[in-house]
Amino acid sequence: MSTREWGRDLGLGFRFAFTGGREGWIRVLLTAVGVGLGVALLLLTTAIPNALSVRHARDNDRADHTYGPVRPKAANTLVISDTDTEFHGHDVRGRLVEPEGPEAPVPPGLTAYPATGDMVVSPALRELLGSSEGRLLRARLPYRITGTITEDGLVGSRELAYYAGAKNLAPKIDGSRTARIDMYGLTGTPPQSHADPILILLVLVVFVVLLMPVAVFIATAVRFGGERRDRRLAALRLVGSDSRMTRRIAAGEALAGSLVGLVFGTAFFLLGRQFAGSMEVVGISVFPDYLNPSPTLAALVALAVPAAAVLVTLFALRGVVIEPLGVVRTAKPARRRLWWRLLLPLGGIALLAPMIGQGGSDGQFNQYLVTGGVLLLLVGVTALLPWAVEAVVARLHRGSVAWQLAVRRLQLSSGSAARMVNGIAVAVAGAVALQMLFAGVQGDYTKRTGQDVTRAQMQINLSDGTPFRTAADQFRTTKGVRKAVSLGSASLGEKDWKNGPGDTTLLVSGTCASLRETARLPSCRDGDAFVVTGGEDDAAVTKLARPGRVLHLDADHGAGKGPDVRWTVPAGLKPAHAITSPNGTRSSAVLLTPAAVPDRVDRLLDGTVYVMFDKGVPDVSEYTRNTAAKVDPFADVMVWSTTEESRNFTSIRTGLYVGALCVLALIGASLLVTQLEQLRERRKLLSSLMAFGTRRRTLSLSVFWQTAIPVALGLLLASVVGLTLGAVLLKMVGSPLGVDWRSVLSMTGAGAAVVLVVTALSLPPLLRLMRPEGLRTE
């Protein structure tokens, strides 16, 4: 067969697609919509790496903290302070700025710094502060809005950020939250971290699982209207075409639909890209121009989709005999074979088996074997589902009229029903496996913080010079706060900190009630001092806390450049025993009540307030943050939790959630298009049944059962394959086998919910197709 003949026949089919009257146009349109939805998601996928790269670059360009030596004040320096906060679960990036000269660097997104008391904000923050929902946040930011941060200074369209003008920031410089800088942006090459093989495995599996349903949907879309197309192709046999030429013409029709689908997909992607700029998913937002697909990957999509359309059509017609007088497919089809369908999942397991037990820090996974193994297992779902639907519906007989109509239709065309469910089955199988893998390795990326959330739910670290005892009083009067405990602390050394402190111990000051949160005291009144043992370093505190000994206070957080502040250990230290403090530490220390602390020492203590909430009060954490901002704008507010997850692990899981939402949207839209196409194919049949007196309720129920039976079988098969794949992946990373049945049920329930919504949306078109006018023909 020459290339010229292939081109001629494909071109002929291409022309038939657009010149075949209304039926041809409808089929091309349905195919284009289905393919276009898949192409749009593929383009979005190819654009995600660029979007993440741009977000990362924008974040690096505005980096404003340096942890090196303190710079002297100059014409090109700026003092900047990190005042990040959180509001209703959303991060708010805040900076207080004080330029010290006319050449002070200006961050991306700004043309000039705001004056003292003014601020420039991101568009999303301006919108929030102007709404009733942002009332509590507005009280936390007592600045006048005078400008807007442009796109260059933001990582996402929905990011909440501001720069506020301030003065006298220099005394707050500590090298971390407040610093003096002369430039923005990171310099040098960041250190390369060791690649975690388990995280790499997670990324690979996530991409395969999210993209596989898209490929299945595209393959399904190019077969829309297949039965009517094959009957039209029978006419070509009457004018002399052979069976191979007829198949190539059919492939040309599919090619036409796929090419129009590429156009639709590009349009859908451009519309979706604009829409993406106004939304936030799992805390991530982007600007539309971030979503620029890689030219190479976009070209690959443009070539792969039409090629897949031709190949899928030729493959689908391999068992169809198109004769001049009709299509030999209305007879009972040959029974599907099971043996070769089992080879696909077994082959996938065989590819993954050599990597079992290779998890851990020194493990390595072959990315090609992982990708191939997961693909074969998921493709196995699409191969096994038609056999399972056929085998089950062949044994279904008795039931109501609606049930019998549905079962008979499935017995005649089980392949079409299975194709409609293939995509959702693949998505559920992959999601179940991923949930098992995430649940299995989560413990390796989660550590306990030691924080006792029954004693406090928030910790506020005050900046230098903030009186921590009076601060606690203001927190106690805050709405929803049940208890507030304040403690001041500093390190004591046996030598001057400029020359190395030698042995060190901890000095803690607070009221008697506050000190009892860290130690078991025999008795206590203001003016008492205690030496606490039973903690992490009894030897140091026993050596240093001797009456009359002169110790040296850490005046600048270990930098050794502050004044030498000396403190003499008083006589009459009472013994006490350490207990676990609210932050999870158990420290040997010297404890002082307020009257026992000299003023020069008291001013240098690092103040911390521990707050316990009344959880029945709405927005209690926001009220507490507002108090913290009022007491100390530089305060570091920390919400406590019993565990803390790895940032990389959390990022991968967030990406999975974002991708899963997009795939679920594609599932719903594609299923709806598929359902409408199948209803259109049965228009005359439905109208005939109505003409013979069949009730609308019966026909509606029959359509529901035609969808529900394959969906139930597909979800059951997807659960089995997903559990199998999840078990193999857990063995690969060396985690014990375990099934999170709640996740399995949630995934299958989500798939079933999508199908129910699609079925409900297809009822209005179904009722219109039941009219007797559907019997009219042209």
SVG drawing of the C-alpha trace seen along z (x, -y; Angstrom):
<svg xmlns="http://www.w3.org/2000/svg" viewBox="-49 -60 87 77">
<polyline fill="none" stroke="black" stroke-width="0.4" points="0.0,0.0 1.6,-3.3 1.7,-6.5 -0.2,-8.1 -3.2,-5.8 -3.2,-6.3 -3.2,-10.1 -6.0,-9.9 -8.2,-7.7 -7.6,-9.8 -8.4,-12.9 -11.6,-11.4 -12.7,-10.6 -11.7,-14.1 -14.0,-15.6 -16.9,-13.2 -16.7,-14.4 -17.6,-18.0 -19.8,-17.2 -21.9,-14.5 -24.8,-16.7 -26.1,-17.3 -25.2,-13.9 -21.6,-14.3 -21.3,-17.8 -22.8,-16.6 -20.4,-13.7 -17.4,-16.0 -18.7,-18.4 -19.1,-15.8 -15.7,-14.3 -14.1,-17.7 -15.6,-18.6 -14.5,-15.4 -11.0,-15.5 -10.8,-19.2 -11.4,-18.7 -8.6,-16.2 -6.3,-18.4 -7.0,-21.3 -6.0,-19.3 -2.9,-17.9 -1.8,-21.5 -2.5,-22.5 -0.3,-19.7 2.5,-20.7 2.2,-24.3 2.5,-23.3 6.3,-23.0 6.6,-26.5 4.1,-27.9 6.0,-26.4 9.3,-27.7 7.9,-31.2 6.5,-31.1 9.8,-30.0 11.7,-32.7 9.4,-35.4 9.8,-34.3 13.6,-34.3 13.6,-37.8 11.9,-39.3 13.9,-37.4 14.7,-40.0 16.5,-38.3 20.2,-37.7 21.6,-35.8 25.2,-37.0 26.9,-39.7 24.9,-42.9 25.6,-45.6 26.3,-49.2 23.8,-51.9 24.5,-53.4 22.8,-55.3 21.8,-52.0 20.5,-50.1 17.0,-49.2 15.8,-47.8 13.0,-45.3 11.0,-43.2 9.0,-40.0 5.5,-40.5 3.8,-37.5 0.5,-36.5 -2.4,-34.2 -6.1,-34.9 -8.7,-32.2 -6.2,-29.6 -4.6,-31.8 -1.0,-33.1 -0.6,-36.9 2.9,-38.0 3.8,-41.2 6.8,-43.4 7.6,-46.6 10.2,-48.7 12.4,-51.7 14.7,-52.9 17.9,-54.4 19.0,-56.3 18.0,-57.4 19.6,-54.4 17.8,-51.8 16.7,-48.8 13.1,-48.7 11.5,-45.3 9.8,-43.9 6.2,-45.1 6.9,-48.5 8.1,-51.8 8.6,-53.5 8.3,-52.7 5.2,-53.8 5.5,-56.5 5.3,-55.7 1.8,-54.5 1.0,-53.8 1.0,-50.4 0.8,-49.0 -1.1,-45.8 -1.7,-43.0 -5.0,-43.2 -6.4,-40.2 -5.6,-41.7 -7.2,-45.0 -10.3,-43.1 -10.3,-41.2 -9.8,-44.3 -12.6,-46.1 -15.1,-43.2 -17.0,-42.4 -15.1,-39.2 -11.8,-41.0 -13.0,-43.1 -10.8,-41.4 -7.7,-41.5 -8.3,-45.2 -8.0,-45.8 -4.6,-43.9 -3.2,-46.2 -3.7,-49.8 -2.2,-51.3 -3.6,-53.5 -3.7,-51.8 -1.9,-54.0 -0.9,-51.7 -1.0,-48.2 1.7,-45.6 2.1,-44.7 2.4,-41.2 6.2,-41.3 6.2,-41.3 3.7,-38.5 3.8,-34.7 0.1,-34.3 -3.0,-36.3 -4.7,-35.5 -1.6,-36.0 -2.3,-38.2 0.7,-40.5 1.6,-44.1 4.5,-46.4 4.0,-49.0 6.2,-52.0 7.7,-52.1 10.4,-53.9 12.9,-53.0 13.3,-49.5 17.1,-49.4 16.9,-48.5 14.9,-45.4 17.6,-43.9 18.2,-40.4 19.5,-38.8 16.3,-36.8 13.0,-38.5 14.4,-41.9 17.5,-42.7 19.4,-45.4 19.8,-44.6 21.2,-46.3 19.6,-44.2 16.7,-41.9 17.0,-38.3 19.0,-35.3 22.6,-35.2 24.8,-32.1 23.7,-28.6 21.6,-26.9 23.0,-23.8 21.9,-20.6 19.9,-18.3 19.9,-14.6 17.0,-13.3 14.6,-11.2 13.8,-8.1 10.4,-7.8 9.4,-11.3 10.6,-10.8 8.4,-7.7 5.5,-9.7 5.9,-12.3 6.2,-9.6 3.1,-7.8 1.1,-11.0 1.9,-12.1 1.0,-8.7 -2.2,-8.4 -3.4,-11.9 -2.6,-11.7 -3.8,-8.1 -7.5,-9.0 -7.0,-11.9 -5.6,-9.5 -8.5,-7.1 -11.0,-9.9 -9.4,-11.1 -9.4,-7.5 -13.1,-7.3 -14.0,-10.6 -12.7,-9.7 -15.1,-6.8 -18.2,-8.9 -21.0,-8.0 -19.2,-4.8 -22.3,-2.8 -23.9,-5.4 -20.6,-6.0 -20.1,-2.3 -23.6,-2.1 -22.7,-5.1 -19.5,-3.4 -21.5,-0.4 -22.6,-2.6 -19.0,-3.1 -18.8,0.7 -21.6,0.3 -19.5,-2.0 -16.5,0.2 -14.3,-0.5 -12.7,2.5 -12.7,3.1 -9.2,1.7 -10.0,-1.5 -13.3,-1.8 -11.4,-1.6 -8.9,-4.3 -11.8,-6.5 -13.2,-6.0 -9.8,-6.9 -9.9,-10.1 -13.2,-11.1 -11.7,-10.5 -8.7,-12.5 -11.0,-15.4 -12.7,-15.3 -9.4,-15.2 -7.9,-18.2 -11.0,-20.2 -10.6,-18.9 -7.1,-20.4 -8.6,-23.8 -11.3,-23.4 -8.7,-22.2 -6.5,-25.3 -9.6,-27.5 -10.6,-25.7 -7.1,-26.0 -6.9,-29.7 -10.3,-30.3 -9.3,-28.1 -6.0,-29.9 -7.8,-33.2 -10.2,-31.7 -7.3,-30.2 -6.0,-33.8 -9.1,-34.5 -9.1,-31.3 -7.1,-29.6 -6.8,-25.8 -5.4,-24.3 -3.7,-27.6 -2.0,-27.9 -2.8,-30.6 -1.1,-31.7 -1.3,-34.5 -2.6,-33.5 0.7,-34.2 2.4,-31.7 0.6,-28.9 2.6,-28.7 3.0,-25.2 6.5,-24.0 6.7,-24.3 8.2,-20.8 5.5,-19.2 2.7,-21.2 4.0,-20.0 4.1,-16.4 0.4,-16.8 -0.5,-18.2 1.1,-15.2 0.1,-12.5 -3.7,-13.3 -4.4,-13.0 -2.1,-9.9 -4.0,-8.3 -7.3,-9.1 -6.3,-7.2 -4.8,-4.2 -7.8,-3.9 -10.3,-3.9 -8.4,-1.3 -8.1,0.8 -11.8,0.5 -12.8,1.6 -10.6,4.7 -13.6,6.8 -16.3,5.1 -17.3,6.5 -18.6,3.6 -20.5,5.1 -22.3,3.3 -25.7,4.2 -25.0,3.4 -22.6,3.8 -22.2,7.2 -22.2,6.1 -25.9,6.2 -25.5,10.0 -24.3,11.5 -20.6,10.6 -17.9,13.1 -17.3,13.8 -14.4,11.7 -11.3,13.6 -9.9,13.2 -6.4,14.6 -4.8,11.8 -6.5,9.1 -4.9,10.6 -1.5,10.3 -1.5,6.5 -1.8,6.2 0.4,9.2 3.0,7.6 2.7,4.4 3.4,6.3 6.3,8.1 7.9,4.7 7.5,3.4 8.5,6.6 12.3,6.2 12.1,2.9 10.3,4.3 12.1,3.4 14.3,0.7 12.7,-2.1 14.6,-4.2 17.3,-6.8 19.7,-4.7 17.0,-3.1 16.7,-3.8 13.7,-3.2 14.0,-2.8 11.7,-5.5 11.0,-3.6 10.0,-0.4 7.9,-2.4 6.1,-4.3 5.7,-1.2 4.4,1.0 1.9,-1.6 0.7,-2.2 0.2,1.5 -1.8,2.0 -4.1,-1.0 -4.4,0.1 -5.4,3.5 -8.5,1.8 -9.6,0.7 -9.0,4.2 -10.7,6.1 -13.8,3.9 -15.4,4.8 -15.0,8.5 -16.4,8.0 -19.4,6.0 -20.2,8.6 -19.8,11.6 -22.0,10.0 -24.8,8.6 -25.1,12.0 -26.3,13.5 -28.8,10.7 -32.4,11.4 -35.3,11.0 -36.4,7.6 -38.7,4.6 -39.3,3.4 -36.7,0.6 -34.2,3.1 -34.8,5.5 -34.6,2.7 -31.2,1.6 -29.8,5.1 -30.8,6.0 -29.2,2.8 -26.0,3.7 -26.1,7.2 -26.2,5.9 -23.5,3.2 -21.5,3.8 -18.4,2.4 -19.9,-1.1 -21.0,-1.0 -17.6,0.1 -15.8,-2.6 -17.9,-5.3 -16.8,-4.1 -13.2,-3.3 -11.9,-6.7 -13.5,-7.0 -12.4,-3.4 -8.8,-4.3 -8.9,-7.5 -10.3,-5.7 -7.8,-2.8 -4.9,-5.3 -6.4,-7.4 -6.8,-4.3 -3.2,-3.2 -1.9,-6.7 -3.9,-7.1 -2.5,-3.8 1.0,-5.0 0.6,-8.4 -0.9,-6.8 1.9,-4.2 4.8,-6.7 3.2,-9.6 4.7,-8.5 8.2,-8.8 7.6,-12.4 5.7,-13.4 7.3,-14.1 5.9,-14.9 6.5,-18.4 6.2,-17.7 3.7,-20.6 1.0,-19.9 -2.2,-21.3 -4.2,-20.5 -2.2,-23.2 -1.9,-25.8 -2.9,-26.3 -0.8,-29.3 2.7,-30.5 3.6,-34.2 7.3,-35.0 7.8,-38.7 10.5,-40.8 13.4,-42.3 12.3,-44.9 8.6,-44.0 7.5,-43.7 6.2,-40.1 4.4,-40.3 2.1,-43.1 1.6,-41.5 0.1,-38.4 -2.5,-40.7 -3.7,-42.0 -4.0,-38.4 -6.1,-37.4 -8.6,-40.1 -8.9,-39.0 -12.2,-37.5 -12.1,-33.7 -8.8,-33.4 -9.2,-31.2 -5.6,-31.3 -2.3,-33.2 1.0,-32.3 4.1,-34.5 7.7,-33.5 11.0,-35.3 14.2,-33.4 17.9,-33.9 21.0,-31.8 23.6,-32.1 27.3,-31.3 30.3,-30.9 32.3,-33.3 31.9,-36.5 30.0,-35.6 32.4,-37.5 35.1,-34.9 32.9,-31.8 30.5,-31.2 31.9,-27.9 29.2,-25.9 25.7,-27.4 22.4,-26.9 18.9,-28.5 17.5,-31.4 13.6,-31.6 11.5,-34.3 7.8,-34.5 5.2,-34.7 4.7,-31.7 1.8,-30.5 3.8,-30.7 6.9,-29.0 4.7,-26.1 4.2,-25.3 7.9,-24.4 8.7,-22.9 7.2,-21.4 7.8,-24.1 7.7,-23.4 6.3,-26.8 6.5,-30.1 6.1,-33.8 7.4,-36.9 11.2,-37.3 12.0,-33.6 14.6,-31.9 14.8,-28.2 17.4,-25.8 15.6,-23.1 17.1,-19.7 15.7,-16.6 15.8,-18.1 18.1,-17.9 21.4,-19.1 21.6,-18.8 25.4,-18.9 25.6,-22.4 23.0,-24.0 24.5,-22.3 27.9,-23.6 26.8,-27.1 24.0,-27.9 26.1,-28.3 25.3,-31.3 27.7,-34.2 29.0,-33.0 29.0,-35.6 27.4,-34.4 27.2,-36.2 23.9,-36.8 23.5,-36.2 22.6,-39.7 22.3,-39.2 21.3,-35.6 24.7,-34.0 26.3,-36.5 28.8,-37.6 28.7,-41.3 26.5,-42.7 27.4,-44.2 28.7,-41.9 25.8,-41.7 26.7,-40.0 24.4,-38.4 25.3,-37.1 23.6,-34.0 21.6,-34.9 21.7,-33.0 18.8,-30.9 18.0,-29.1 15.2,-26.6 15.4,-23.2 12.7,-22.3 12.1,-19.4 11.6,-19.9 8.4,-19.0 7.6,-19.1 6.8,-22.6 4.0,-23.4 6.4,-23.5 7.5,-20.0 10.9,-20.6 12.1,-19.5 14.8,-21.9 17.2,-22.2 17.3,-25.9 17.4,-28.7 13.9,-30.1 13.4,-33.7 10.2,-35.4 9.8,-39.0 11.1,-40.6 14.3,-38.5 15.2,-39.8 17.4,-42.9 16.2,-45.5 19.3,-45.2 18.6,-41.5 14.8,-41.8 15.2,-44.0 17.2,-41.3 14.9,-38.4 13.1,-36.8 9.4,-36.9 7.0,-34.2 3.3,-34.0 1.4,-30.7 -2.3,-31.0 -5.2,-28.6 -8.4,-29.1 -12.1,-28.7 -12.7,-26.7 -16.4,-27.5 -15.7,-31.2 -15.6,-31.8 -12.5,-33.4 -10.7,-33.2 -7.3,-32.7 -7.9,-35.9 -8.8,-37.9 -5.5,-36.6 -3.5,-37.5 -4.9,-41.0 -3.9,-41.3 -0.4,-40.1 -0.1,-42.7 -1.3,-45.4 1.1,-44.4 4.1,-43.8 3.9,-44.2 7.1,-42.2 5.8,-39.2 6.1,-35.7 2.8,-33.9 2.9,-30.1 -0.2,-27.9 0.5,-24.6 -0.1,-21.1 1.0,-17.7 2.7,-16.8 4.6,-18.5 4.9,-17.2 7.8,-17.5 7.4,-20.5 8.3,-18.5 5.9,-15.7 3.1,-18.2 3.8,-20.0 3.5,-16.7 0.3,-15.9 -1.0,-19.4 -0.1,-18.9 -2.0,-15.6 -5.1,-17.3 -5.0,-20.1 -4.5,-17.6 -7.3,-15.4 -9.7,-18.3 -8.9,-19.0 -9.2,-15.3 -12.6,-15.0 -13.8,-18.1 -12.7,-16.4 -14.4,-13.2 -17.7,-14.9 -17.5,-16.9 -16.5,-14.0 -19.0,-11.6 -21.7,-14.2 -20.6,-14.4 -20.5,-10.6 -23.9,-10.2 -25.4,-12.8 -23.8,-11.1 -25.3,-7.7 -28.7,-9.2 -28.5,-10.8 -27.7,-7.4 -30.9,-5.9 -33.2,-8.8 -35.4,-6.7 -35.5,-3.8 -36.6,-6.0 -39.2,-7.7 -40.5,-4.3 -40.9,-3.0 -42.7,-6.2 -45.1,-5.8 -45.9,-2.3 -46.9,-3.6 -43.8,-3.2 -43.8,-5.5 -41.2,-8.3 -40.3,-7.1 -39.5,-3.6 -37.3,-4.9 -35.5,-7.3 -34.8,-4.4 -33.6,-2.2 -31.1,-4.9 -30.0,-5.2 -29.5,-1.4 -27.5,-1.4 -25.1,-3.8 -25.2,-2.4 -24.4,1.2 -21.2,0.6 -20.2,-2.1 -20.6,0.3 -18.6,3.0 -16.0,0.4 -15.6,-0.9 -15.3,2.6 -12.7,3.5 -10.9,0.2 -10.8,0.9 -9.2,4.3 -6.6,3.0 -6.0,0.0 -5.5,2.1 -3.1,4.3 -1.1,1.5 -1.0,-0.2 0.2,3.0 3.0,3.3 4.1,-0.3 4.1,0.1 6.3,3.1 8.6,1.1 9.1,-1.6 9.4,0.9 6.3,-0.2 4.0,2.3 0.8,3.2 -2.2,1.4 -5.5,0.3 -7.0,-3.1 -10.6,-2.0 -11.9,-5.5 -9.8,-6.7 -10.8,-3.8 -14.5,-4.5 -14.1,-8.2 -12.4,-7.7 -15.1,-5.3 -17.8,-7.5 -16.4,-10.5 -16.4,-8.6 -20.0,-7.4 -21.0,-11.0 -19.6,-12.3 -21.6,-9.7 -24.8,-10.6 -24.4,-14.3 -23.8,-13.5 -26.9,-11.3 -29.0,-14.0 -27.8,-16.6 -28.6,-14.2 -32.2,-13.8 -33.5,-17.0 -32.1,-16.0 -33.4,-12.5 -36.9,-13.9 -36.7,-15.9 -35.5,-12.9 -38.5,-10.9 -40.9,-13.0 -42.7,-11.3 -41.0,-13.8 -37.9,-11.7 -39.4,-9.2 -39.1,-11.7 -36.4,-10.9 -34.9,-12.7"/>
</svg>
